Amino acid sequence: MIRVIAITPNQGGVTRSAQISDMNKGMSQAHTNHAGVGPFNAPSPLPYHLPDFDRISTTDYLPAIRAGMAAELDEITSIVENPAPPSVENTLVAFDLGGQLLGRALTVLYNKISSDASSELADIEQELSPELAAHHDAIYMNKALHARFVELDRRIESGAELANNESRWLLTTVLKDFRRAGIELDEDAQDQLRTINARLGELESIFGRKLLAGANEASVFITDVNELKGLPQDAIDAAATAANARGRAGEYLLELQLPTQQSVLAQLTHRDVRKKVYNASINRGATGGENDTREVILETVKLRARAAKLLGYEHHAAYIADDATARTTAAVDEILGSLAPAAVANARAEAAELEAAMRADLADNTATLEPWDWQYYSEKVRLEKYSLDDSLLRPYLELERVVHEGVFGAAHRLYGLTFVERPELKGYHPDVRAFEVFNEDGSGLGLFLADYYTRESKRGGAWMNNLVDQSALTGYRAVVVNNLNIPKPPAGQPTLLTWDEVITLFHEFGHALHGLFSDVSYPSHSGTEVPRDFVEYPSQVNEMWAWEPSLLAAYAVHHETGEPMPSAWIDTLLASRQFNEGFNTTEYLAAALLDQAWHQLSEEQVPQTIDEVLAFETKALEDAGVALRVVPPRYRTTYYNHIFGGGYSAGYYSYIWSEVLDADTVEWFAENGGLTRANGDYFRKTLLSQGGQRDSLEVFAAFRGRAQRIEPLIARRGLNL
């Protein structure tokens, strides 16, 4: 069974976002040859079975994926028609190891579409989406297959078949997957669900395609370099390089990032330019034309609501929560609602302070703070309060050093890992770099691929993908890739980072560690194959090491002079961690609550016309108490890729939910001595290696010695509830 995962935190904020594309259940890598399907016909012969990208062409995907679907259905038939009583080996293991050809091809296709898309690949994805949905339904609506799993469950309960805890947990989740896919529905309802699923798969592909094209179309070209005043020279050079790549030499291109707020707004001195960039961001998908996303959104929400009702759920959000650690939308609403009032109060106080700073700066006591002013005056106030801003920090945050001395350095001190670059191993794009990862004893752990630079063919944000899943049944170790969207400097110049980009590097590598450390039997339990409201937790924990003073001293070094960042600056950086937290929390909560608002609708409640989309958004934010004019949602409806272009519908709450666990874990590290090998080994053994082989909250409780507590999160975010 194939499940392709793409974890997608955003840039420029404390809380990250995610996307999971859920095809079926699990990715396998079995050793079966399939003649006539090109480079996907067998596992790659490269180290760790890294896909052989040099041999893969666009024309390889369709025949391999269609052959893979046919082969998987044949495998299902073999399981169903096996005359022997169902056993763990002939039913559960056979099911989880099925679909290897399909898995190899889809994994590479989805990775390419997110990281290096083309119109041809987008066409393939759109063409395949309904076929893949039908393939999923053909498996999970197969009553004979379901009956075999039910009988296996009965045999295990009676003692006729032995099963370890991991197998028991997998069987429990498989049976739940059948139920959630409609196995208990009558034939007419199943036919309706098949039609809905096929169309939803197609709509997600269409949304993603429109979003990428719309973002490229809306990116802001600047002809006069004086309008870029305030940007550091390396950022100006990167903008010139980006414009040149689009065929507009002599101009400067400010490419749009996925979130509403754009990082350049913190530095651009010209207010009119800030306004232009901000408006380009918030109007994506709502300006008419071929890249308008509103019709796709309305149809998607209606169909999701219809499917949920068919399956017996009140709405789509209830369907999603049922398969997460939250369990109910009431639990989701409670945590979001409990945090919103304090966050908004803090944001209002911050806005008043920023407006006062703006009026003083402009010498105008009537000036009104606007959304495009927030980042700029936030940096000014931070400089005034702490004598520190990104323009001062950037020369000390050079990409190579941050990666090797910071990100890799933390992994070495915590877990004994070492990293050796393998330039002979090629990625799917020239910017991709491959590193072999070794345990302290010299044994190979897996491969880590790094793809850090933005480009026109890459969607916005930052994320992690699995290219190969660890599994004891296959004997495979993990191959993972991190994607960011850092502007690429001209050849020969260093890549200097903002502080948010440093945090994003550590965050994404937390996902990578979760994949690399996986130590499970079944491929469908590998690494990040956990509930969506748990998957961000290990990555958010890894952010803590960006702030570790001993690591900062190693990686925060001036790229020209070699001088370490002044210790006073490091102290100030640590002291300023709660600065602007009202804004950060409010913009996140607004997006999370907006997600719930759309997905707690019945089909009849969904707006009828595209002109009602933004009006619905406005009312939803007002009803939730988070409608601040100067603090827009991190993602507005029309460019909310996580919920309309991927698999995080009704799941954006996951980041604050995961942060409860994260903050509690950071407290545990502090209580036990911080950055030590003993702590790292314990965290690896009890949590990072566990994957999805048992209930995720049980995994956390086993690590922490108790259930999670919310108090550490409240203290971290400076909220008084």
C-alpha positions, 0 to 999 in steps of 0.5 A: 500500500502506498502512502506518500508523505510531504511535511510542509512547514512554512517560512517566517513564523514560529509555528509551522504548517504541514501537508500530507498527501495520503494515497493508501496506507504505507510505502513498501520497497519489495524486490519484485521486477516489473518488465516494461516500466522503465527505471521503476521496474525494480528497487534502485541499485544506488546506495540505500535505494536512492531513486536513480534520478538520472534514469527517470524521465517524464514519460516513465511515470504514467506506464509505471504507475498504471502498471503498479496499480494493476500489479497491486490489485493482483496482489490483493487478489492473491491475498483474498484467494489464499486458501490458507486461514488468514495469518499475520504473514499471509494477510497483514504482512502481504498487504503491507508489503504490496504495491512496491512498483506503485510506491516507487513511481508515486514517491518520485512523482510527488517529490518532483511535483512539489520540488521541481514541477513542470506543466507536463508533470502537473498534467500527469498528476491531474490525469492520474488523480481520479485513477488513483482515487478509484484504485484506493477505493477498489482496495478499501471497498473490497468486502472479501479483503475486509472479511479476511482481516476481520477473520484474522482479528478473530483468530488473534483474539481467540489465540489461534494466531499469534501476533506481536504488539506492532502487528496488533496495532497495524491490524487495528488501524487497517480495520479502521481504515476500511471503515473510514473508507466506506466498507460498511456502506451499501452499494449505492453509497459506495458508488457515490463515495467513489465519484466524490473521491475521484473528483476530490483527487482531481480538485487538489491537483488543480488547486496546487497547479493554480496556486503555483502559477498564481504565485509566480504570476503575482511575484513582484518585479522592481525596475528601480533598485532604489525601491529596494532600499533596506534590503541587504545587498545579498538579498538584492543580488538574489532578487536580480538573479531571480529576475534574470532567471525569468528572462528580465535581466536588469530588474529585481524579482521579489518572489512570493512565499507561501504565507501571507506575510513576506519576509522582505516586508521586515526590511523594505523602507519604501512603504508603497513597495511594502504595500505592493508586495503585501497586496500581491500576497493576499490577493492570490487566487481571488483576482479572477482569471485562470489562476483563481482558486475560489470555484475549486475551493467551494466544490472541494468543501462541498464534496468533503462535507458530502463524503463525511455525511455518507460515512456517518460523520457530522462534517469533514472536520469530525471525520479528520479528528476521528483519525488523529490524537485529538479524536473530536472537533470539540477537543480541537475547538477547545484548545484553539478557543482557549488560546485565542483571547489571550493571543489577541489581547497580546497582539493588540498591545503589540499593535499599539506599540508598533503604531506609536513607533511608526508615528514617531518614524513618520513624524505623523501623529495620525498615521495608521498601522497597516498589515504591510507595516507590521513586520517593518516596525516590529523589526524597528521596535525589536532593534530599539528594545534589544539592539538587534535585528535581522540585518545585523544577524545575517552576516553571522548566519551563513548557510553552510556553517549553520548546517554543518556546525548547527544542524548537523552539530546538534545531531552529532552531540545528541545522537553521535551522528556524522554526515559525509557528503556524497556528490556522486549521488545525484538528486532530482535537481542540480541544487540537491545535495546528498549526505550519507548519515552514519551512527557513532559505531560507523554503521550507515543510518541512511541518506539525507538530501538537502534542497534549500534554494527557491526556484520557479518550479518549486512550491513555496514553504519548506517540507520533508519527504521520505524517498525510501522508508525504513522497514525491518521487513524489507531491510531498508534504511531511510532516505529523506529530503528537506526542502526550503525556499531560500533565495539563491545568491549569485554564483560565488557569493555566500548564502546568508540567512534570516533568523526565521530561516535558521529556525526552519532549517532546524525544524525540517531536520527534526522531521528528517531525524524522525524518518532516519531514526525509524526502527519499525517492522512494517513500512506503513509504520515508518518514521513520520507515518503518525497522526497528523496532529503528532507529526510536527511534534519531533520537528518542533522539538528540534527547533530548540537547538537553534537557541542553544548557546554552545551551538550558537557559538559554533555556527553563528560566525561572521562569514568574512571575518570569522568572528563569533557573534557577540555574546551580548547579541546571543544573550539578547536573542535568547531574551527576545524569544517572546517578542511579537508572540501575540502576532505569531500566535494570532496569525496562526490561530486565525488560520487554524480556526479558518480551516475549522470553519470551512470544514465544520460546514454541512454541504448545505451551509457552504457558500454558493458563489465565489463572491461569497468566499472572502465574505465567509472568511471575514465572518468566520474570523469575526465569530472566532474572535480573531479578526484583527485588521493588522494581523491577517491569517497566516494563510487566507482561504484562496492560497491555503495550500495545506487544506485545499492542495494537500492533506491537512484539511481540518488539520492545521490545528496540529501545530499548536496541538503538537506544540503542547508536546513539544514545550513539555519535551523542551522542559524535560530536556532542561530538567535533565541537563539539556544537550547531552548524549544521554538525553539524545539517546533516550529521546531517540530510543523511546520516541524518535525510533517508534514511528507509528507502531503504536498509539502516539500519545502512549509513545509520548507518555512512555517517553515523558513518564506521564501524559502531556501538560499544557502549562509549558506551552502557555509559559513559552508563548507568554499567554495568561489564560 
